[in-house]
C-alpha cells in the first residue's frame, strides 16, 4: 500500500489497528522467547510476560531488553519503507512502535517499563533510556511525517487508532487476569 498525496483513509485505519495488535504480540513474544531461551518457565499475556521462577539479574535484563529491541527494529523497518516507498504500512509500523514506547515511558512512575528497569540497573536512573528511546522514535516519526507530507488530521487519526488499540490490549489483558 503506497501513500499517495492526500489524507490517510479507512484502509490505513485498518492497517494501523492490525499493526498495533501485532506490535503488542511481537513485543511480548520477544520477552517470552528470551526468557524461555534462558531456561525460565514463562507466562505470556497480551500485555505482560513474567517468569514463574525467580530470574538472575542479568537474565532479567536480557528478557526486559528483548521486547524494546524488537519494537525498535520494527520502527527501523517502518522508517525504511516510508523513506524508500512512501509506505503507509511503514508509517503504521513506525507510529505504533513510537506510541507504545512513549506510553510505556509515561507510565514509568506507576509501573517502570522495560527501558526504565534496564536504565536503573545500570545506575542511570529510571528515565534515561525511556526518554532516549521515545525521543529517537519521535524523531523517526517526525522524519516520516515530513516525507509523507502528513496533515494534522493524519496525525490525529493515528493517535486515536493507536489509543484504541492500547486501551483494548491493556484492558483486555487485565480482564484476562494479566
Secondary structure, DSSP 8 states (H G I E B T S, - for coil): -B--SS---HHHHHHHHHHHHHHHHHHHHHHHHHHHHTT--EEEETTEEEESS---HHHHHHHHHHHHHHHHHHHHHHHHHHHHH-BHHHHHHHHHHHHHHHHHHHTTTTS--HHHHHHHHTTS-SSHHHHHHHHHHHHHHHHHHHHHT--HHHHHHHHHHHHHHHHHHHHHHHHTT-
